[in-house]
Amino acid sequence: MTGIDVAGKTVLVTGGSQGIGGAIADRFAQFGARVVIVDVNEAGAEKAANMAAAGQEAHFVRCDVSRADDIQALAAEVQAKAGTVQVLVNNAGIFPRADLLRTEEAFWDRIMDINLKGAYLMSQAFVPGMIEQGTGCIVNIGSTHASMGSPDAMAYAVSKGGIVTLTRNLAKGLAHHGIRVNCVQPGWVASEGETERIRATGVNPDEQYAEVGARLPLGRMQTGEDIADSVLFLASSLSRQVTGQILTVDGGLSLR
Ligand SMILES: NC(=O)c1ccc[n+]([C@@H]2O[C@H](COP(=O)([O-])OP(=O)(O)OC[C@H]3O[C@@H](n4cnc5c(N)ncnc54)[C@H](O)[C@@H]3O)[C@@H](O)[C@H]2O)c1
């Protein structure tokens, strides 16, 4: 019998303290998974404690996914706290805006280090355990910016283009180990990080969300839960023959 069969599985969610990652952590926990929130944001510790108080199994480990030494320490801690990882969700990301001429080298490096190198380092750290088990799942969180052009978010868009390539590359390389690798591309989600970014530009986020949502084909902005449900699908046996795919969840934003 197939279904949303993630109960008892160890699921790592990077950037799981808030926003889309927070919703992903909640969804997996609701379906009985053992969730490990991996984040630099210590709010994840309280979130994991609240989840545990509600009878779910959740842990928090502080880790900067752009740092190989942090990830090495994470791998040891996860093994001790939650055992071998069956599902890795590479969600942690930053999305500051700049076009080519305003993109400084350090700005570019920071975005690539977190959004792209982080996914590579995390995969490298946790794939050996999946190979040993002969099964595993990686879901990378990309963005529709990967293929939209997006000149005002140049480095960010390139980092998410890299996530598409990483997804296809790992999917092909790891399929014979029973490991599936897919990507979910959200369109526009009213996450904490996005709300903060919009507010910093002097725009009222609620007004912007209402205006943008009304213009989308499906009539509203996406929520973290909209994204989390697609991640859950890609991590369950409902998608057992799906690998190397990019699933766009954008309410029709990218339709032409
Ligand atoms: N919000 C959107 O509209 C949108 C659209 C498309 C794609 N995405 C992608 O979704 C993902 C989540 O975004 P969000 O909107 O929920 O953002 P968010 O800012 O609300 O949450 C991101 C989380 O990642 C964590 N994080 C940042 N750098 C980290 C690092 N070096 N190591 C570990 N954790 C780190 C943050 O602390 C935070 O908890 C990102 O990859 C983003 O690019 C978001």
The ligand as an ORCA input file, in Angstrom:
! r2SCAN-3c Opt
* xyz 0 1
  N       9.277     33.165      0.053
  C       9.247     33.055     -1.253
  O       8.499     33.762     -1.954
  C      10.123     32.033     -1.949
  C       9.917     31.814     -3.322
  C      10.703     30.888     -3.980
  C      11.669     30.175     -3.276
  N      11.851     30.404     -1.950
  C      12.906     29.632     -1.270
  O      12.349     28.966     -0.149
  C      13.357     28.778      0.837
  C      12.834     29.272      2.172
  O      12.538     30.651      2.083
  P      11.541     31.411      3.063
  O      10.782     32.347      2.219
  O      10.839     30.458      3.923
  O      12.600     32.275      3.903
  P      12.731     32.621      5.457
  O      13.756     33.700      5.523
  O      11.404     32.890      6.068
  O      13.336     31.291      6.077
  C      14.627     30.841      5.695
  C      15.266     30.089      6.845
  O      16.579     29.682      6.394
  C      17.502     29.909      7.439
  N      18.864     30.099      6.948
  C      19.367     31.161      6.263
  N      20.695     30.999      6.068
  C      21.027     29.815      6.643
  C      22.246     29.114      6.778
  N      23.410     29.611      6.305
  N      22.244     27.920      7.419
  C      21.095     27.408      7.937
  N      19.908     28.050      7.853
  C      19.880     29.231      7.208
  C      16.981     31.196      8.107
  O      17.537     31.361      9.407
  C      15.480     30.977      8.098
  O      15.043     30.309      9.266
  C      14.593     29.526      0.329
  O      15.472     28.615     -0.277
  C      14.020     30.479     -0.699
  O      14.961     30.843     -1.668
  C      11.098     31.326     -1.265
*
